[in-house]
Amino acid sequence: MIAFGAALLAGPALAAPKSDPAGTVRKIVGSPGFKKAVEKLDADYDRTIADVITLTEIPAPPFKEEARAKAYLEMLKAHGLSDVSMDAEGNVMGIRPGTATRGKGPFVVMAAHLDTVFPEGTDVKVRREGTRLMAPGIGDDTRSLATLLAYVRALDAAGIKTKSDILFVGNVGEEGPGDLRGVRYLFNKSAFKGRITAFFSMDGSDPSRIVDGGTGSKRYHVTFKGPGGHSYGAFGTVNPMTAMSQVVVDLYAVEVPKEPKTTYSASVTGGGTSVNSIPHEVFMEFDMRSESAAELAKLDQTLIGLLDKATAAENAARSTRFGKISYEPKVIGERPAGKTAGDQPIVQLTSAAISAFGFTPEHGISSTDSNIPMSLGIPAVTIGSGGKAGRAHALDEWIDIEKGESLKGMQVGLAALLAVAGVD
């Protein structure tokens, strides 16, 4: 994987580390073209907010993003991008050709996710209070989708040409059970596989945030089965509830490192037939996370060992004349850990862009669409769309659309994109 990523760095977008990233960004930000682009962002600001509202009010629950995807596809077409399409997973995308690669790739990707965490039937009508817009999913990640469209308009209005092709993407499956399926498909199965040199995920609003590390995770739905029986008449028969409970107790005795941060959780449980029955089936869901792929794999092996041990112990402790206890682990989520090194151009240039507008870069580790390219050795970061926001994943989620602060934040992502793609 490392060799693959290194080979990609030879492309025009990231030919060599920038010796003076701050100088590169200053030159871009001070150029007449960038100033014209900012003028367009300013003049089009009301349109951008209208796009936020339009897209927010199209529901996009997990695995049901199609309506929003189709609307975004038409928006991309209306912006004059080439090769606008929807792939087999449901991602929508369009190309802004570069002068060096002319739409053939390799590509610098700027992506935002279409899906929200909210289930079907959630009221997504946008409400306004002063400079705040409130609705489920408006900041995570609908505002970013509208910001990408604003960038395309600004680049075109300013006549800015980049050396590298830019692929603008609205991807599915970032949230929860989506398990990064959209970006996973983009990098592993789509027509763009092996043709992406750098990846920006725009997720959330904070313009000072730069996520250059990916928290890996693995999640299980474990079903414990046994013969069951009457709680009085079959007393003494093996009980799957006992084995499951022992796994939880033993798991919470496991010591994990604070650095790299590694965590676990027994999260959801259920099963049984009635209060006077020994259950024949119960389940538990487990979540494990780590900044380190090695530590996550170690914790995974530990959990499997605990499941084996608890099941064997219950079968040895009570009667198995009607049958034994068994368990079935089903993986319900798996996100790879990853890291983009601090000396990579995309990190240096994005940090310089954040600083250029008076913000202090805040490097962080999180679980975002960038996990996938990071795990493949492809330089990637997750950045904010600009402005202030709060209550993500809550019904009263909000963004602040005060123009001055929002426009200032929007310029960070545009400058970083141009620095990485190269201005002709």
Buried (B, 14 or more C-beta within 10 A) or exposed (E): EEEEBEEBBEBBBBBEEBEEBBEBBBEBBEBEBBEBBBEBBEEBBEEBBEBBBBBBBBBBBBBBBBEBBBBBBEBBEEBEBEEBBBBEBBBBBBBBBBBBBEBEBBBBBBBBBBBBBBEEEBEBEBEEEEBBBBBBBBBBBBBBBBBBBBBBBBBBBBEBBBBBBBBBBBBBBBBEEBBBBBBBBBBEEBEBEBBBBBBBBBBBBBBBBBBBBBBBBBBBBBBBBBBBBEBEEBEEBBBBBBBBBBBBEBBEEEEBEEEBBBBBEBEEBEBBEEEEBBBBBBBBBBBBBBBBBEBBBBBBEBBBEBBEBBBEBBBEBBBBEBBBBEBEEEEBBBBBBBBBEEEBBBBBBBBBBBBBBEBEBBBBBBBBBBBBBBBBBBBBBBBBBBBBBBBBBEEEBBBBBEEEBBBBBBBBBBBBBBBBBBBE
